[in-house]
Structures are given as structure tokens and as C-alpha cells.
Amino acid sequence: MTTTTFTYAGQTVNRLGFGAMRITGPGVWGYPADRAGALDVLRRAVALGVNFIDTADSYGPAVSEELIAQALAPYGEVRVATKAGFLRTGPDKWSPCGKPEYLRQECEMSLRRLGVESLDLFQLHRIDPAVAPEDQFGLLKDLLDEGKVRAVGLSEVNVNEIRAARSIVEISTVQNLYNLSRRSGDDVVDYCEAEGIGFIPWFPVAAGALARPGGALDDVATRLGATSAQVSLAWLLQRSPVVMPIPGTSNVAHLEENMAAARLTLSAQDLETIEAATL
């Protein structure tokens, strides 16, 4: 039976979470056209059992965190994970910034926007190549030691980078691009499983040829009376007990469809069929 929860830094969450990037405006910039609709999506997610929500200071920027606070504070059992490490200068424009003073500033701003005294999970959005990695990891350790954050995570890293960070600070989660059609990070997933580190796949739904009508993924979905997106998410949940998918949407109906994937179980034959198609 697939384990439905994962525990990091003493915090137990349902493994199928919600990614809050898409509740912002076009280009992940500004407020959404339908702010009330975005709040509805957040509240509906929690009503459906989501208690792990992933966001970032750069989503909007600031907009996603503000909407989460407006919709959900006080949070109860809901854990809000955020990230810092990108400067935003316009729609679809992202520039890494891992200066320790900047990361500290953004942690403080996230605390203020979310209205909490300690962040449930604070993730380095990218390792800035212009700043010594040990300085970035050291700042994360300082925030953890100070109680500003309850747990630390990394994003878009390889196994060697995770090891380097862990020599300085405890790493609770890793968030990388990963799905059925993009599995170059299999070694990172395997490492995280072996070490008990949560793995958060962003862009969790398969795309491209694998997801086309008539393909292996579509065939399995049709037979199960499901959608290709649901099968993609179910595969991730069965891929490893440390995987925590965070599908995002700005639409309640789409949200409900995604969350139904938690009730879908793929057989060994299903897994063999769709995994063979990725080789």
C-alpha cells in the first residue's frame, strides 16, 4: 500500500500537495485577474485534504504568499513551504541571487507576509553561481539555528550539491524538475529516498510525446477511467515514498481532478507499460 504521508523535521504532511505559482498573473507576475478565484482554489485545496502548500517570494513577486495568508491564516495543520533566491525584474524574468544578506532579507519578508514567527520550510530556489555555495548554505544554517525556519530545502540540485549542503546544514527536502517524461533526475530521487529526504517534483505532470492521445500513458488512463495527468501524479506517488508532488492550478475543477490522483493505484503492469515508454 502506498504511504500517503511524509514527515520532514517533525512535520507530517499529505504527500500530494499544492504548488501556488499559478495563482499569480501572467508570467508569474502581479495579481491574477480573478483574485477571488485564487482564494477559492487555496481554500478548496485544504478542504480536499491538502496540508502542504509550496510557494516562493518570487511568485508575483510576493503575490502568492500574500494570497495564501489571506485565504488560509491561521494555518492550523497546513504547512506552507516557501523559497528565496531569485530576483524578479518583469514577467518571466528570473535572476539568481544567493547573497546571504538578500536571502536573510527575503526570509524576513516571507515571515511578515505569511504572518508567522517561523517558516515551515525555507528552500534555496537556486544555488547562485556568483556566490560561494558554502556562504549560501551557511546562511540557511543560521536561519535554522535562530528558529526563523523549521526546515531547510534546496531546489534544482544534483547529488553532489546536496551532499555539499548537508555538510553544513540539515537538508529536509529537494525540489527538482521531474516527471514521467523527464526522468534525468532519477539518481536524485534514489538518493533522497535512501537518505530520508523529501523529494518535491515541480512540473509533475508528464508532457510531450508520452502524454499524446493514443500513447502508453493515455492507454493506461483510458483503461482506468482516469486522465493522463492523474496517472502522471499517481506514478509519482508510487515512484518513491519520499516523493511529494505539488501540481498547481488556478482553477477549482482542475484542482479537484488533480487531487483525485491520490485515490488512483497503478498495477505492476501499468507501471511497466508507462515506464517502458519513457526509455
Summary of the structure (lengths in Angstrom):
residues: 279
radius of gyration: 18.1
end to end distance: 26.2
largest distance: 53.6
contacts: 978
relative contact order: 0.14
helix: 43%
strand: 19%
